């Protein structure tokens, strides 16, 4: 297998990010197990620093920047969770952070990013090119780009989620991970298959943001219009150049869930498990709870990717 990321890179990332990323808990629920027909182990990245797994990849890249380059700062583009992760990592190393965020990003994510010391540049995600805006900022500052998913160090950092999960629950039959740009599932699949080659890995997308589902079936990267799903962290319109080949190589299937299934999962996890989960963070769990993964899997690991949700949205669930 020839990919941009190795299991050794994931293990090195785990050591590098130790000062910043928490080892999040793995939780279970008898009521969820009964409904799913499997033993389900939830890796709770909603309890991560910054409220999502994104700090792992951001920290891995930022902590790899040569000290002489840090005064020029870092630049990222994100709908919210990667923005916070980058801001946290930048503050840790004493670097300025500029984050390009859509003007309709969840208010809670934008406020939290600003509170962590980052400068925010907003854009219209339906008409503007966030990468072009970020490139303009980089031209002014000569800083370092911290992309949300398509970078080996970002992918390796995200893979530490599965490394921790399988250290705690080594005999999983399957791993279920949400898919946006593909950084999380690429890193997780890389290390999971290294630890247990026979593990089955499934990606999950919202129906309204099905670019990876389409790409997986066509065998090449497919771009869609900016998706209008409640899973705001999974609105990437196209899988990454680096992430997609990894997904093709290591992921068994990409599954779709509906907006109603996502809402119901947010509510169920709050009511039954007392876990506050954002829509993006509930997508993988929704596939398990609504019978979208193959039957007969005994022990299933599910990545709960984040918990940054506006209370106004939560009330609608």
C-alpha positions in Angstrom: 0.0 0.0 0.0 1.4 3.4 -1.0 -0.2 6.2 0.9 0.9 9.5 2.3 0.6 8.4 5.9 2.0 5.4 7.8 1.1 3.9 11.1 4.4 5.0 12.5 3.5 8.6 11.7 0.4 8.2 13.8 2.3 6.8 16.7 4.8 9.7 16.4 1.9 12.1 16.4 0.5 10.6 19.6 3.8 11.5 21.4 4.0 14.9 19.8 0.5 16.1 20.7 0.5 14.7 24.2 0.9 18.2 25.8 -2.3 19.4 24.1 -4.7 16.6 23.2 -6.6 14.8 26.0 -7.0 11.1 26.0 -10.8 11.1 25.7 -13.0 8.4 27.4 -14.7 5.5 25.7 -18.3 5.1 26.8 -21.0 2.5 26.4 -24.8 2.3 26.7 -26.9 -0.8 27.2 -29.9 0.9 25.6 -27.8 1.7 22.6 -26.4 -1.8 22.4 -30.0 -3.2 22.5 -31.1 -0.9 19.7 -27.9 -1.5 17.5 -27.7 -5.2 18.0 -24.0 -4.9 18.8 -21.7 -3.9 21.6 -21.0 -0.2 20.7 -17.9 1.7 22.1 -18.1 5.4 21.7 -14.8 7.3 21.5 -15.9 10.6 22.9 -14.0 13.4 21.1 -16.9 15.7 22.0 -15.0 15.8 25.4 -11.7 16.8 23.7 -10.0 20.1 24.2 -11.8 22.5 21.9 -14.8 20.2 21.8 -13.6 18.1 18.8 -10.9 15.8 17.5 -9.5 18.6 15.3 -7.0 19.7 17.9 -5.1 16.5 17.3 -4.2 17.2 13.7 -3.7 20.9 14.1 -1.4 20.3 17.1 0.6 17.7 15.2 1.3 20.2 12.4 1.7 23.3 14.5 4.1 21.6 16.9 6.2 20.5 13.8 6.7 24.1 12.6 10.3 25.3 13.0 10.6 27.8 15.8 12.1 30.4 13.4 8.8 30.3 11.4 6.4 30.8 14.3 6.6 34.6 14.5 4.9 34.7 11.0 1.9 33.0 12.4 -0.4 30.3 11.0 -3.5 30.5 8.7 -6.4 28.0 8.5 -9.8 27.7 6.9 -12.6 26.0 8.7 -16.3 26.0 9.6 -15.4 25.8 13.3 -13.8 22.8 14.9 -10.5 23.0 13.0 -10.6 26.7 13.6 -10.6 26.1 17.3 -8.0 23.4 17.2 -5.7 25.6 15.2 -6.2 28.5 17.6 -5.5 26.3 20.6 -2.3 24.9 19.1 -1.1 28.4 17.9 -1.7 29.9 21.3 0.3 27.0 22.9 3.4 27.8 20.8 2.9 31.6 20.9 2.0 32.1 17.3 -0.7 34.4 15.8 -3.6 32.6 14.1 -5.8 33.8 11.3 -8.8 31.7 10.5 -11.0 32.0 7.4 -14.5 31.0 8.5 -17.9 30.9 6.7 -20.1 33.8 7.8 -22.9 31.2 8.6 -20.7 29.1 10.9 -22.3 28.2 14.2 -22.1 31.1 16.5 -20.7 29.1 19.3 -17.8 27.9 17.2 -17.0 31.4 15.9 -17.1 32.9 19.4 -14.9 30.1 20.9 -12.3 30.5 18.1 -12.2 34.3 18.7 -12.0 33.7 22.5 -8.9 31.6 21.9 -7.1 34.6 20.4 -7.5 34.0 16.7 -8.3 36.7 14.1 -11.3 35.6 12.0 -11.9 36.5 8.3 -15.4 35.6 7.2 -16.6 34.6 3.7 -19.7 33.4 1.9 -19.3 29.7 1.4 -21.7 29.7 -1.6 -19.9 32.3 -3.6 -16.4 32.7 -2.2 -13.3 30.5 -2.4 -11.9 30.0 1.1 -8.6 28.6 -0.1 -8.1 31.7 -2.2 -8.8 33.9 0.7 -6.4 32.0 2.9 -3.8 32.2 0.1 -4.2 36.0 0.2 -3.6 36.1 3.9 -0.5 33.9 3.5 0.9 36.2 0.9 0.7 39.1 3.4 2.1 37.2 6.4 4.3 34.5 4.9 2.9 32.3 7.6 2.3 28.5 7.7 -0.9 27.0 6.3 -2.7 24.5 8.6 -5.2 22.8 6.3 -8.2 21.1 7.7 -7.6 17.6 6.4 -5.4 17.2 3.3 -1.9 17.1 4.9 0.1 14.1 6.1 0.7 15.6 9.6 -3.0 16.5 9.9 -4.1 13.0 8.9 -1.6 11.3 11.2 -2.7 13.5 14.1 -6.4 12.6 13.6 -5.4 8.9 13.5 -4.5 9.1 17.2 -8.2 8.8 17.9 -8.3 5.2 16.7 -4.9 4.5 18.3 -6.3 5.4 21.7 -9.6 3.6 21.1 -8.0 0.3 20.0 -5.5 0.5 22.9 -8.5 0.5 25.2 -10.8 -1.8 23.2 -8.4 -4.0 21.1 -10.8 -6.6 19.9 -13.2 -4.4 17.8 -14.8 -6.0 14.8 -15.6 -2.7 13.1 -14.8 1.0 13.2 -17.3 3.6 12.1 -16.2 7.1 11.4 -17.8 10.2 9.9 -16.4 11.7 6.7 -15.9 15.3 5.7 -12.7 15.9 3.9 -11.5 12.5 5.0 -8.7 13.3 7.4 -10.2 11.6 10.4 -11.2 8.4 8.7 -7.9 8.2 6.7 -5.8 8.5 9.8 -8.0 6.2 11.8 -8.2 3.5 9.1 -4.4 3.6 8.7 -3.6 2.8 12.3 -6.6 0.5 12.8 -5.7 -1.7 9.9 -2.1 -1.8 11.2 -3.2 -3.0 14.6 -5.9 -5.4 13.4 -5.8 -6.0 9.6 -9.2 -7.7 9.6 -11.1 -4.8 11.2 -13.9 -3.5 9.0 -13.9 0.3 8.5 -17.0 2.2 7.5 -17.3 5.9 6.6 -20.5 7.8 7.1 -21.7 11.0 5.4 -24.9 13.0 5.5 -27.1 12.4 2.5 -27.0 16.1 1.7 -23.1 16.1 1.7 -22.4 12.9 -0.2 -19.3 13.8 -2.1 -17.2 10.9 -0.7 -20.1 8.4 -1.2 -20.2 9.5 -4.9 -16.5 9.4 -5.2 -16.2 6.0 -3.6 -18.6 4.5 -6.1 -17.2 6.3 -9.2 -13.6 5.5 -8.3 -12.4 9.1 -8.5 -12.9 12.3 -6.6 -16.3 13.9 -7.3 -17.1 17.5 -6.3 -20.6 18.6 -5.3 -22.1 22.1 -4.7 -21.6 23.4 -1.2 -23.8 21.1 0.9 -26.5 22.5 3.1 -26.6 19.9 5.8 -27.0 20.4 9.5 -23.7 18.5 9.9 -21.7 21.7 9.4 -18.4 20.1 10.1 -18.9 17.7 7.1 -19.6 20.3 4.4 -16.4 19.7 2.4 -17.6 19.5 -1.2 -14.9 17.1 -2.3 -12.7 14.5 -0.6 -9.0 15.4 -0.4 -6.3 14.5 -2.9 -4.3 12.7 -0.1 -7.3 11.3 1.8 -9.3 9.8 -1.0 -6.7 7.2 -2.0 -6.4 6.1 1.6 -10.2 5.8 1.8 -10.3 3.7 -1.4 -7.6 1.4 0.0 -8.7 0.9 3.5 -12.5 1.7 3.9 -15.0 -1.0 3.1 -17.9 1.3 2.3 -19.2 4.8 2.7 -22.8 5.0 4.2 -25.3 7.8 4.1 -27.6 9.0 6.9 -30.5 11.5 6.7 -31.0 14.8 8.4 -33.8 13.3 10.5 -31.6 10.4 11.6 -28.8 12.8 12.6 -31.3 14.9 14.7 -32.7 11.8 16.4 -29.2 10.6 17.3 -28.2 14.0 18.8 -31.3 13.7 21.0 -30.9 10.1 21.9 -27.3 10.5 22.9 -28.2 13.5 25.1 -31.1 11.7 26.7 -29.7 8.2 27.1 -25.9 8.8 27.5 -25.9 12.4 28.8 -23.5 13.3 26.0 -23.8 16.6 24.2 -23.0 15.8 20.6 -23.1 18.1 17.5 -24.7 16.9 14.3 -21.4 16.1 12.7 -20.4 14.2 15.8 -23.6 12.2 15.6 -23.3 11.0 12.0 -21.3 7.9 12.6 -23.5 6.9 15.6 -26.6 7.4 13.4 -25.4 4.8 11.0 -25.2 2.3 13.8 -28.4 3.2 15.5 -30.5 3.2 12.3 -29.1 -0.2 11.0 -27.0 1.2 8.2 -23.9 -0.9 8.9 -23.9 -4.7 8.1 -25.7 -6.9 10.7 -23.8 -9.4 12.9 -20.9 -7.2 13.9 -20.2 -8.0 17.5 -18.1 -5.1 18.8 -18.2 -1.8 17.0 -16.1 1.3 17.7 -17.8 4.6 16.9 -16.0 8.0 16.8 -18.1 10.8 18.3 -16.1 13.5 16.5 -17.4 16.7 18.3 -19.8 18.4 20.6 -19.8 22.0 19.6 -23.5 22.8 19.1 -25.5 25.9 19.3 -28.2 25.7 22.0 -30.7 27.1 19.4 -30.1 24.1 17.2 -30.3 21.7 20.1 -33.8 23.0 21.0 -35.0 21.9 17.5 -34.0 18.3 18.3 
